[in-house]
Amino acid sequence: MDFQLDSLQLELRDALRRYLEAEVAPMVHAYEAQSLPVPRKTVMAMKDFGLLGGLLPEEVGGFGLPMTTYGMLICEVARVWPSLRSIISTSNLAASVLVEGGSKHLIERYLPGILSAEKLAAFALSEPNIGSDAAHIETRATPTADGWKVNGRKLYISVGTIADVGVVFVKSPMADGKQGVSCLLFENTMPGFSTTGIPKMGMHSCPLGELLFDDVAIPAANLVGKEGQAFSLAKKYLNVGRCVVAFSALGIAEAAYEAAVKFSLERSQFGRKIAGFQLVQQMIADMMTLVETSRLLCYRAADALDRNAPDAQALCSMAKRYATDAVLRVAETSMQVHGGAGYTALFPIERYYRDARHLSIAEGTNQIQSMLMAQTVLGVSAIR
Ligand SMILES: Cc1cc2nc3c(=O)[nH]c(=O)nc-3n(C[C@H](O)[C@H](O)[C@H](O)COP(=O)(O)OP(=O)(O)OC[C@H]3O[C@@H](n4cnc5c(N)ncnc54)[C@H](O)[C@@H]3O)c2cc1C
């Protein structure tokens, strides 16, 4: 098995890295400290590197990248600005659902705006009473003469307060009287729609929101996928989402590890660089191993997705669980190497920890990933 990046991938990675370091890195601290959303033009600039619609086919305006290349790019962005990474991957997730289930008319109407980042898109599944148990959605869509009337609340929605459009998962009555999960495309200008920001621990430049749907009329043409069958649409992209989260964790872990290496070579105590102390070297070796094992699992999962391999689901869950746990240990160890400096906002280490902390919760908690992995070998579900 060969996980070497080819020359084209390396060229793309290096170009993105140069851009991020020169144009984006200098603004991160000030924006995060003031909780200012990532500027729209910074999101737009990511298009040039294949990051907007990266996985989508070229026929619809995407780049048709394999997951290994897209993951590599996501890792680069997360290394510099996790909030920017989250905005990009949330918009891409909504775009993928739209392309998978939307009519030609709906795709033509909304996709170009999302792929140019003129419109930011949200993916609204979670609710106040619905998190891990995502199938039991409570937001209701009632059929009307020309579409749907939507009522309910969506909670912890990334980009929620600044999204122009989004896909929302609702329960709708089926012809046989049962309730099925449907997906509808909404706009933030629809009467009855409103959002409230939710303060959080990190990722301050990617606002998190609660979305309120109060008798929001959504046209019939905005149905994405088949009525009552949209839960499979949401599930289909969960594996991709988990792999993306794993690469994001890898990016933050790389940044925290590299910062520790640099600091240990610069900081002196007892008349010598702290890099020369064996206990500091042990911390460096621990971080190095965690970063490298995360990288192996990320690329292994991405490769399995690209090949549509039968073990792709288990590997995506494994990469997600492992890398999102590992990044916290790396950030924590990097803080220890930095001593008091690592705890202050004068260095980015405490931000790495705060920005990484949600990754073991979002896109399916790590407990859910454990159960999904075990289920693939045991054939027994711990959930239903
Ligand atoms: C920063 C951030 C961004 C997010 N962005 C989005 C978004 O864009 N769109 C969206 O729809 N959602 C989003 N979410 C929501 C996220 O997907 C949910 O938080 C996540 O699925 C967990 O749901 P919950 O918070 O309701 O926790 P719960 O499901 O209530 O879980 C609470 C605890 O119980 C455990 N648990 C639950 N069920 C079981 C079980 N059967 N067995 C063992 N343990 C169990 C969990 O692992 C967890 O430890 C985001 C969350 C965060 C923090």
The ligand as an SDF file (V2000), in Angstrom:
LIG
                    3D

 53 58  0  0  0  0  0  0  0  0999 V2000
  -19.3060   22.6630   17.0290 C   0  0  0  0  0  0  0  0  0  0  0  0
  -20.4540   21.8000   16.5950 C   0  0  0  0  0  0  0  0  0  0  0  0
  -20.9210   21.9040   15.2830 C   0  0  0  0  0  0  0  0  0  0  0  0
  -22.0340   21.1520   14.8750 C   0  0  0  0  0  0  0  0  0  0  0  0
  -22.5230   21.3210   13.6020 N   0  0  0  0  0  0  0  0  0  0  0  0
  -23.6660   20.6730   13.2240 C   0  0  0  0  0  0  0  0  0  0  0  0
  -24.2620   20.9330   11.9410 C   0  0  0  0  0  0  0  0  0  0  0  0
  -23.7410   21.7090   11.1410 O   0  0  0  0  0  0  0  0  0  0  0  0
  -25.4140   20.3070   11.6390 N   0  0  0  0  0  0  0  0  0  0  0  0
  -26.0310   19.4390   12.4940 C   0  0  0  0  0  0  0  0  0  0  0  0
  -27.0810   18.9100   12.1440 O   0  0  0  0  0  0  0  0  0  0  0  0
  -25.4910   19.1840   13.7270 N   0  0  0  0  0  0  0  0  0  0  0  0
  -24.3420   19.7750   14.1150 C   0  0  0  0  0  0  0  0  0  0  0  0
  -23.7950   19.5540   15.3580 N   0  0  0  0  0  0  0  0  0  0  0  0
  -24.4950   18.6780   16.2830 C   0  0  0  0  0  0  0  0  0  0  0  0
  -23.7830   17.3520   16.4720 C   0  0  0  0  0  0  0  0  0  0  0  0
  -23.9340   16.5640   15.3220 O   0  0  0  0  0  0  0  0  0  0  0  0
  -24.3810   16.7080   17.7370 C   0  0  0  0  0  0  0  0  0  0  0  0
  -23.9270   17.4970   18.8430 O   0  0  0  0  0  0  0  0  0  0  0  0
  -23.9220   15.2690   17.9060 C   0  0  0  0  0  0  0  0  0  0  0  0
  -24.5140   14.4560   16.9170 O   0  0  0  0  0  0  0  0  0  0  0  0
  -24.2940   14.7160   19.2880 C   0  0  0  0  0  0  0  0  0  0  0  0
  -25.6070   14.9720   19.5980 O   0  0  0  0  0  0  0  0  0  0  0  0
  -25.9880   15.6530   21.0150 P   0  0  0  0  0  0  0  0  0  0  0  0
  -25.1300   16.8450   21.1710 O   0  0  0  0  0  0  0  0  0  0  0  0
  -27.4520   15.8400   21.0470 O   0  0  0  0  0  0  0  0  0  0  0  0
  -25.5400   14.6070   22.0880 O   0  0  0  0  0  0  0  0  0  0  0  0
  -26.3740   13.3220   22.5910 P   0  0  0  0  0  0  0  0  0  0  0  0
  -26.7840   12.4880   21.4180 O   0  0  0  0  0  0  0  0  0  0  0  0
  -27.4310   13.7540   23.5220 O   0  0  0  0  0  0  0  0  0  0  0  0
  -25.2550   12.5320   23.3850 O   0  0  0  0  0  0  0  0  0  0  0  0
  -24.8570   12.8840   24.7150 C   0  0  0  0  0  0  0  0  0  0  0  0
  -23.8540   11.8130   25.1850 C   0  0  0  0  0  0  0  0  0  0  0  0
  -24.5010   10.5310   25.2030 O   0  0  0  0  0  0  0  0  0  0  0  0
  -23.7840    9.6120   24.3830 C   0  0  0  0  0  0  0  0  0  0  0  0
  -24.7270    8.7110   23.7320 N   0  0  0  0  0  0  0  0  0  0  0  0
  -25.8680    9.0250   23.0570 C   0  0  0  0  0  0  0  0  0  0  0  0
  -26.4680    7.9380   22.6010 N   0  0  0  0  0  0  0  0  0  0  0  0
  -25.7020    6.8860   22.9970 C   0  0  0  0  0  0  0  0  0  0  0  0
  -25.7910    5.4770   22.8390 C   0  0  0  0  0  0  0  0  0  0  0  0
  -26.7940    4.8900   22.1620 N   0  0  0  0  0  0  0  0  0  0  0  0
  -24.8330    4.7070   23.4120 N   0  0  0  0  0  0  0  0  0  0  0  0
  -23.7820    5.2670   24.0640 C   0  0  0  0  0  0  0  0  0  0  0  0
  -23.6450    6.5840   24.2510 N   0  0  0  0  0  0  0  0  0  0  0  0
  -24.5960    7.3860   23.7200 C   0  0  0  0  0  0  0  0  0  0  0  0
  -23.0280   10.4730   23.3810 C   0  0  0  0  0  0  0  0  0  0  0  0
  -21.9020    9.7880   22.8430 O   0  0  0  0  0  0  0  0  0  0  0  0
  -22.6440   11.6570   24.2560 C   0  0  0  0  0  0  0  0  0  0  0  0
  -21.5080   11.3430   24.9880 O   0  0  0  0  0  0  0  0  0  0  0  0
  -22.6650   20.2600   15.7810 C   0  0  0  0  0  0  0  0  0  0  0  0
  -22.1700   20.1400   17.0860 C   0  0  0  0  0  0  0  0  0  0  0  0
  -21.0810   20.8900   17.5030 C   0  0  0  0  0  0  0  0  0  0  0  0
  -20.5910   20.7560   18.9190 C   0  0  0  0  0  0  0  0  0  0  0  0
  1  2  1  0
  2  3  1  0
  2 52  2  0
  3  4  2  0
  4  5  1  0
  4 50  1  0
  5  6  2  0
  6  7  1  0
  6 13  1  0
  7  8  2  0
  7  9  1  0
  9 10  1  0
 10 11  2  0
 10 12  1  0
 12 13  2  0
 13 14  1  0
 14 15  1  0
 14 50  1  0
 15 16  1  0
 16 17  1  0
 16 18  1  0
 18 19  1  0
 18 20  1  0
 20 21  1  0
 20 22  1  0
 22 23  1  0
 23 24  1  0
 24 25  2  0
 24 26  1  0
 24 27  1  0
 27 28  1  0
 28 29  2  0
 28 30  1  0
 28 31  1  0
 31 32  1  0
 32 33  1  0
 33 34  1  0
 33 48  1  0
 34 35  1  0
 35 36  1  0
 35 46  1  0
 36 37  1  0
 36 45  1  0
 37 38  2  0
 38 39  1  0
 39 40  1  0
 39 45  2  0
 40 41  1  0
 40 42  2  0
 42 43  1  0
 43 44  2  0
 44 45  1  0
 46 47  1  0
 46 48  1  0
 48 49  1  0
 50 51  2  0
 51 52  1  0
 52 53  1  0
M  END
$$$$
